Amino acid sequence: LVMRVPAELPALAPQWLTAETRTEAGQHVVLVGIAGGPRANPMAIGAYRLRIWTRAQGGEIEAAPAGDVELVSGSATWSSAPRPGPAPPITVFAALVDPAGRAGDIVSIPATAS
């Protein structure tokens, strides 16, 4: 059995990502999306995935509790669990993970309020 694995780690283009916060009924959520990302070959052992972390202003970096988000046709969305209060400034960190499980460089973007 032979498996081709590109020598380069997967790169995440910041323009593929969106991040926003929504506040409703005294709670806020963080929404992250990726569009235009890579697609795995149909013969690949798995899909590309997005690994997500968030950090509220002055807080600790927290990994997305559900784990990596699988890209379908180069796209995916993720929503955090509701948190109390209005959204503080939040930074989203993300890395692309290839089907072989290798993570590329981490990209950070600020979440915009919507």
N, C-alpha and C positions, 0 to 999 in steps of 0.2 A: 504494500500500500504506500503510495507516494502522496505527499501533501505539499502544495506550493504555498509558501508563506513569504510575502514581500519582505525585503530586508528593512524597509523603512517602517517606523512606528506610524500608526494612523495620526493624521493631523486634523485638528478641529479648527475650522475657519470661524472667527468670531461673528462674521456676518450671517452665519447659519443659525445663530442663537437668538432667542428672545427671552426676556425675563421681566415679569411685572408682579406687582402686589395688588391685591384687591382687598378692600375693607368693607365689610357688611355686617350689620347687626352686632357691632362691638367686637368683631373678630377679623383677623386678616389671614390670607393665604398667599403663598408664593407660587406663581405659575411659570414654568420653563418650557420652551418649545425649541425644536430643531427642525429646520426644513432645508432641503437641498443637500442633505448629508450623503455619505456614501451608501452604496447598496452592495451587499455581499453577492458573490457569484452563487447561482442556484445550487452548485455542487459543494459549496462551503460547508464547514462543520457547524456553522451557526450564523447568527446575524451580528451586525455592528450594534454596539450598545453605547448609551450615554451614561457616564458616571457623574453624579451631581452632589455638590456640597453647597451649603448656604452659610452666611455669617451676617447676623444682625449687628448693627453698629455697636462696637465695644464688646461684642459677645464672642463665644467660641465658634469655631468652624464645626458644622454638623453635617454628617453624611445623610443622604436621603435614606430614610429607614427601610424603604422597600427594596433597596439595592439598585442595580443598574436598570436603565430603561431601554428596552429593545427598539431599534429603529425598524420601521416597516416602510419600505420604498423610500428610504432616506429621511423619514420624518418620525417624530415622536413628541409626546407631550407628557408633562408631569405636574402634579399639584401637591403642595405640602398639606399636612393636616392643618385644620384651623387653629389659630393661636389667638389668645385674648388680646384685645386692645387694637388700636390703629397700628399700621405697619411702620416700624422704624426704617431708616435707610438699610437696605439689604444688598449684599454682594452675593452673586451666584458664581460658583466655580464649577467648571465642567471639563471632562476629558472624554475623548472618544476611545472606545475599547474595541479592538478588532475581533473577528471570530475566533482567533487563537487565544484570546484573553489578554493581549498586550495593550496596555494603556499608553496613549500619547501624552503630549504636554497638556498641562492644565491651563485653561483660558478663564479669565474672570470678566464679568460684566456687571454693572449695577442694575438692579431691578427698578423699573420705573413704576410709579404709582398710576393706577388707572381708575 
